[in-house]
């Protein structure tokens, strides 16, 4: 890899104008394209301290051999040129959104003499009109089957069409009225194209116009006593209305828009798009991309919309997104469409509700992608191997323990230990720790106490002759030493944990590292600088899952204790109210607000309570005011 300083432009040579820059590798290939309001400011950031750069950015500048730039007049021109070059060069370090699954399209081959309708997947072709994509292939096939009764256009392959034309015999679809049989001359090419145009018009959202026209033809046929024709048109109306029912109205103002919801977890970004035509969802699609750097969601939205509205995707008049868009992006889309385009974030009403649904779908897609990575055997093996290589371990750590601390302003300090074996959580071996030896927000001391208690138990069980639990007959679980211990925190927490390992004489047996949240840095004992794993690394992803699971387990325990402490402080001193009856109150009423609003008679309905005790509880909760306590989560809010 090249040293970035070897091709860094001379100081003062980079202009301060807006423009677009390209990084090239040693073979002259473009590996990254970017735009900037100020070229000098942006490019200088790439040649700063490499340790301060995102890992992917570090890799890019070290892979590159030179950088060039082009000055433009405005930010809008920079955006347009960046879009053009990304399409032209396909740089490997630019963010690329990929479909999280393969979606079916409804296609009409308008470029052929006799247009054909079919459901397919994959890349689009020139001369074909596309609708969708759709969530389920079977659903759009049912829709096509209904529409062919109304618009009997060709749906057969070219081979079937040629055989029917050469034999002079129509296929079954022609005999049952689902095809106008242009192959045998029952309809002219012009008439068949008109049928195909009506099909596309209906799928494009002109449902009212098509249905209105067929209704008029039905009434005219009935008035002319052509009842057979009127009956056929009536059946066509029934079929069209059934198709409309499949795509229920979501926006009553008949809006045509794309609804774009984004979800981000710091390592990946998920996007869900609903294509709304005439107020109905006619298509949906999802993408997932690996985070290339720490850019805000506004810039990720810009990159996504540039990819979405490529040459074969029409820009709608409205885009409703979950994040704000830059004015230059709106101008760019307006020019691409040839008409006004608005990009905004709805705050209320049915549009906001639909946007929330898109965001929720994006979050679920992100969760499914994580679950797929977590449960895949080869992925887990890769993650463990990457951790072993990064930490210089002799073999992959098959048992990993992670520790976290939770407290509220230094009170109710608790610790958690979660266990992953072979990359999967072993929940039966999770442990919670209550820390009473000190008060205050001292995570370093808390980590020392929690880890010290766990390692002392490990040493004691190893030295004991009794290695089997007398009650269950199982081996003492704490006697199994982890191959790796992960603590939630940076250098101070890791050094404290290293001291505990040294005191227990286990430094050579158990590896140790810490994971800091801010930059996802991996800290090793005695090191002054952290280890930076690639953002898309499976090893880093596994460490993040460990850390997040330990945090979840700790905060759940902390909330339950906090709720219990708050309730005990409120009800402290009530005569006859012991621990069992307090638990009964916790189970019967979900929050202090509900307990405070309850009458004496309602409190007396709690098992073990009578009128006298209920009156005493009512008096105690009425003396406390101004706060509502959720007895499940421990959340305290003002009333």
N, C-alpha and C positions, 0 to 999 in steps of 0.2 A: 504494500500500500504506500501511496505517496504521502509525503509530509506536506500538509496544507501551506506551510510557510514557503515551500518551494515555488508555488505558483500564485501566491498572494499578490494582487495588484499593488503597485507603488502607492505610498500615501499621497492622497490628494488627487489621484488619477481617476477615481470613480466619481461620476457626476452626482449631483444631489437631486436631479430631476426624476420624475416617475419613469418607470420602464420595466422591461422584462429581462431576466438573466437566465443563462443556461450553463450548467456544469457538464463538462465532457470527461470521459475516461481516457486512458492512455491510447485506446484504439480509435478515438474520435467519435464515439457514440454519445449521444445526449442521455445523461442519466438523471437529470433533474431540471425542471423548468419552474420558475417562480416569478412573481410580480412584486413590485414595491412602489410605495409612494415616494420614497427616498432611496435610491439605489445605493448610495454610499452607506447610509445607516444600516440597511438590511444586509449588504454583503459583508460589511465589517463584523457583523455578529457571527458570521460563519467562521471567521478566522480568530475568534477570541480563544480563551482557554478551552481546549477540547474537553476537559473534565466537566465543564459547565454545560456542555451541549447534550441534547438527548442522544441516546445510543445510536438510533438510526441516522441522526444527523451527523454524528461522529463518523459512522461508517461511510456515509455519502461523501463527506469532504476528504476522507482519506482514500476513497476509491477514485475520486476525480483527479484529473491532471491539469485542467485549466478551466477558467470561467470567462464567459463573454456576456456582454449586455447590449441591449438596444434601447435607446431613449425614445420615448413617445411624448405626445403633447399633454395627454390627460390620463387619469386613472382608468377611465372607461376604455381608452385605447389599449392600455396595459392589460386589462382583463380580457379584451377580445384577442389580443396577440397571444397571451398565455394560453387561452383556450385552443387557438389554432395550432400552436406548437405542441401542446399535449396530445392533440389528435394526430399530429403528423409524426412525432418522434416516439410516442408511447414510452416515456421515461420510467425506468423501473423503480425509482425512489419516490415518485408522486403517489399520492393516496389513490387506491383503486377500489371502488366499491364492487363487490361481487354478490350475485344473487344468493340468498340463503337457501334457495331451492329452485327447481326448474318449474316455471309457470307456463301454462298453456295459453296460446293466442288463438283468436278466431281470425282467420285469414280469408280474404277474397281476392283471387288473382285477376284483377281488373286489367292487367296487361295482356291477357289472352283473348282470342277471338270470342270464345265462349267462357266467360268467367266462372270459376269454380270456388265453392266455399268448403273449407275444411278446418279442423282443429289440429293445431300442431305446436311444436316447441322449437326452441333454438333461435338462431339469428334470423333477422328479417331480410327479405329480398326486395330488390327494386321492382316497381310495377305491381306490388301487392299491397292491398289495403288491410291494415291490422286493427283489431279491436281487443281490448283487454290490457294486460293479461288478467286471467281469472284465477280464483283460488282453487277450484276443483274442475278437472277435465270433464267428469261425468255431468256436472251441472250445466256447462256450456253446451255439451252434446245434446242434452235434453232440450235446451233452448233452440238449438239449430233444428232439431227434429220437429218442434212445434212450428217454427217459422217456415220450414219448407212446405208446409200445408198451405201457407198464405203466399209465399214467394217461391214457386217451384223452379228454382235454379239448379244448375248442375252441381253435384257434389261427388261425382265419381273421379277416379284417377284417370290419367291420360291413356293408360293401356286399356281400361274398360271402355272408355269413350271411343277409342279407335276401333276396337272389336265390334262394338255396337254399330258404328258407322259403316264398317265393311260388310257386316251381315245384314244390315237393314232392319234389325230387330232391337227394340228398346229393352232396357233392363227392367227389373221388378219395380224400381222407384218410379219409372215412367208409367208403368201400368197402374200403380196405386195412387198416382196424382202428386207425388212428392218431387217430381222432376218434369219439366216441360218438354223433355226429350228433344233437344236441339240436334242430337246425334243422328236422328232419322228424319229431320226436317219438319217436325211438328210446329216449330216456331223459328222465326228468322233470327239471325245474329243480332239485329237491332232490337227486336222485341225481347230477346233473352237478356241483352245488356240493360234494357229498361227495368226488367225484373230484378237484376242484380243491383242496380242503382237504388231501387226501392228498399231492397234488403239492407244495403249499407246505410241508407238514410234512417231507417228504423233503428238499427244498431247504433248509429251516431247520435241518437237522442231525439230525433224528430218523430216521436211516437204519436203525439197529438195530431199532427198533420196527416200521417198515414191512416190512422184510425178514423179521423174525420172524413177523409176521402172515401174510404171503404164503406162507412155508414151512408154517405150520400148515394153511392152506387147501389147499395142494398135497397134503399128507399125508392130509388128510381126504377130498379128492376121489379120491385113489388108493385109500384104504380103501373108499370107496363104489363102486369100480370105474368111476368117471367119469374114464377115462384121457385123454380129449380135453381136459377142463378142467384136469387135472393137468399135461398137456403145455404148455398155454398159461401156466399159473402158473410152470412150470419155465423157460420162455423169458423170462418177466418177471423171474425171479430172476437169470438170466444178464445181462439188460440192466442191472438195478440194480447188480450187482457190477461191470460195466464202467464205470458212472458213478462208483462209489466209487473204482475204480482211477485214474480221471482226477484225482481230488482226494486225493492220498496223505496219509497221516497225518504231521503234523509235530510234534504234541504228543501223547504217548501217554496223558496223563491226561485226554484228552477235554475240554480247556479251551476255554471260549468267551471270546475276548479280541480286542482290537485291538492290533496291534504297530505302534508309531509310531517311525520312525527319522528323525532330523534331520541335515542337513548344512548347514554355513554357511561362506561364504567372505568374510564381511565386507560384501559388497554385496548378496548374495541369500541366501535360505534355502530349502532344498528339504526336503520332507517326503514320506515314503513310508509308506503304511499297508497292512498285511495284515489282512484280516478273517478271523479263525479261528473256526470253529464246529465243535464236536465234535472238536476236534483237527486239523481240516483247513482249509486255506486256501480259502475260498469266494469271495474277492474281493480285489482290490488296487486302490490308487488313489494318485496322486501329485499334489503341489501345489508351486508355486514362487511365492515372494513377494519383492518388492524390499525390502531393509532400509530401514526408515523412520528408524531411529536406532541407537544403540549399546546397546540393551537386551540383557540376558543371554538365553540360550536358554530359561531357565526361564519368563520372561515371554512369549517367543514361543510356547512350547508351550501356555501358558494361552490366548493369543489363538487359536491354531490349534484347540484342542479346543472352544473356544466356538463356532467356526465349524463344525467337523465335526459336533458333536452339536446341530444345529438341530432345528426342530420335526419334520422328516421323517426323522431319523436316530436310531435307538434307541441308548441308551447301554449298552454291554456291562458285565458285572460286573467285568471286569479290563481294565486298560490297561497294557501293557508299553512303556515309553518309554525313549529313550536319554538323557534328562535328568531330573533330579528335578522333582517338582511340589510346589507350595505346598499346605499343608493346606486352605486356603480353597477351592482348586480342587476337591480331593477331596470336600469337603462339598457344594459346589455340584453336582457330577455325581451325588452320592448322592441329593440332593433331586430332581434332574431324573429320575433313573431310578426313584425310589421304592424303592430297595433299596441295599444296600452296594456301593460301587464302590472298588476299589483301583487306585492308580496308583503303579507302582514300576519300578525299574531292575533287571532280573535280572543277576546277576553271573557265573553259571556255568550249565552244563548246556544242554539242548536249547532252552530259552527264550532264553538268551543267544545261542546260535548263530543262532536265527531273527531275533532283534533285529539282530545283526550283518549278516545278509542284507538286512534292511530299510534299515539305514544305508548299506550298499554301494549299494543301488539308488538311494537318495536322492543319493549322491555322483555316480553315473553320470548321473542326470537333470540334475544341476547342470552336469556337464561337457558334456552334450549341448546344454544351453541356452547355455552359453558358446560352444561350437563354432558353433552356429547364428548367434549374434550376430557371431562373428568372420568367418564366411565369406559372410555376406549382403552383397551389393554396396551396397545402399541404406543399410544400417547402418554400413558402413565409411565411406561418403561423409558420413553424418551426423556420425560421430565426428571425422573430419578437419576438417569445417566447424566443429564446436564447439570444437575445439582452436584453430583459426585465430582464431575470434571471441574466445575467452578470452585468448589471448596477443597479440591485436591484430596479427595477421599479415595481409599483403596477400592471400594466397591459402593454401589448405590445404597443409600440409607433406606432400608426396608421399613424401619420403625422410626417415625419422627414425632417428637413431642413439641408443642408450641404453648407458650405461656403469655398471659396478658393480665393487666391490672385495671380495675374499675373502681371509681369512688366519686363522691360528690363533695367538692370543696374540701377534700381531705377527710371526710367522714364516711363511715360504712365502707371501709376499704376491703375489697374482695379480689381474689385471684382465680384464674382458671387455667386448667391444663387440658388440652385436646390431643388426641392420639390419632395419627394416620399410619396405617400399615399397608404397604404395597400401593401407596398413593390414594387409598380410600379411608374415610373416617371410621374409626373403631369407637363408637359412641359408648359402648359398655365400659370403656376404660377412661372416660372423661372424669376429671376430678375438679372440685371447687375448694377454695381455701378462704377461710375467714381470718382476717388479719386484725388482731386486737392489741398487738404489742406497741403500737404507736398510732398517733393521729397526725394528719397532715398529708399534703399532696407530694409524697416522696416516692415516685415510682421506682427509683433505683433501690431504695431500702426494701420496698415491697417485693420486688423481683428477687432480691437476695433471700428474704425470708421464705417465700413460696418455694423457690428452687432448693433452698437448704432443707426444708421439711421433706420435699420429695426425695432428694438424694440420701438423706439420713434414713428414710424408710427403705430405700433400695439397699443401702449398706447393711442395715439391721436384718432385713429378710435374707440377704445372702449369707450373713454370718450365723443365722439361726439354723438349727438342725431340722426344725419343722418347716418344710417348704410347701406343705399342703394344708389348705384350710380345713380344719376339723369338721366344720359344719357342711360345707358344700363339696368337699373332696377335690376342689380345684387348686391348681398351683397358685401361690401368692402372686398376684398380678404385678405388684410393684417390684418384684424381683427381676423382671425383664428390663434390661437397660436399653434406652433408645440409642440408635446409631447417630442421631442428630437432634440437638435441642435448638429450637428457634424461639427467640424472645421478640416481643413487639417493642421496637425501639431502636435507638441508634447506639453510638459509641459508649455512652455512660452505662446503659443497661447491659450491653454485651460485656463490658469490662467487669461489672459487678457479678454477672453470671459466671464469668471465667474464674473469678476469685473463689466462688462457691465450689465450682468443679475442682479447683486446685486443693481446697481444704478437704474435699472428700476423696482426693487421690484418684479422680476419674478423668483427668485431662487427656490422657493418652487413649482412653477408651471411648469417650463420647465427644463428637464434634459439636461445635457451637457456632451460631451466627445470629444476627439480628436483622430485622427488616424494618426500615424507617418509612413512615407513610408518605412524607412530603415528596420525595423523588424516587420512591421505591428502591432505596439504596440497600445493599446487602453489606453489613458490617461484620468484620472478623475480629477476634480478640487481638489486642496489641497493635492493630493497624491504624495508621493515621488517616488513611483515605479509604472510602468505601469501594466495594466491588459493584460495578454497573452491569447487570445482565440485560440482554436485548429485550426490548419491550414486548416483542412477540414470542419470547422464549417460553417453552412449556415448563421449564424449571422455575422461572419467575412466577408463572401462573399458579403452579402448585404451592409455592411459598405464600403467595397472596391468599389462596384459599385457606391455608393453615391459619394465617394471621386473622383473616376475617371470621373464621369459625371460632377461634379463641376469643375474639372480641365479642361475638354474638353470645357465646356461652357465658362470658363474664358479665356482660351488661344485663342479661336475663336474670342471673343470680342477684346482681346488685339491685335491680328494680324490685324484685320480690322482697328483699330485706328492707329496702327503703320504704316500701308500702307498709310492711309490718311495723316498722319503727314509728312511722307517722301515725298509724292507727293507735299503736300502744301509747304514744305520747298524748293523743287526744282523749283516749278513754282511760288513761292512767288515774287511778284513784276512785273509780266507780265501784262502790261496794258490791261484792258478789260476782264481779265480772272477771273470771279467770281466763287462762289461755285457751281452753276448749271453746268457751263461749265467744271469745274474740274471733277464733277461727270460723265459728258459725256465722258471725256477722260478715266476715270477709267473703264467705261463700254466698250468703243470701243477698247482700247488696254489692253492686259492682263498683260503686264510687262513694266518696264521702258526701258528694252533692246529693245523691239519692238517699243516703242514710239521714242527712240533715233534713231533707224534704219529707221523710216518712213520718207518719203519725205514731203516737204511742201504741195504738192498736195494731198497726202494721209491724212495728218492732216486736210486739208481744207474740206475733205469729212465728218468729224465729224459734226453731227447736231449742228448748232449754230456757226460754225467756218467759217471764210472767209480767203482769201489769206493773209491779213495783220496780223490777229491774229495767223494764222498758222505759219507764218514766225517768229513771236515773240516767240511762243512756241518752235519752232525748235531751235532758237538761245539760249533759256534758257536751254534746255536739253543738247545741245552740250557743254555748259559751264561746266556741271557736268560730270565727267568721272570716270571710274574705277569701277563702281558698277552697278549691275542689281537688280532692285527691282520688286518682284512679287506683283502686285497690289491687288491680291486676298488674299494671305497668309501673305504678309508683309516680306517675306524672302529677305534678302539682301546678294548678293554674288558678288565676284569680276568677272570682265569680262576678 
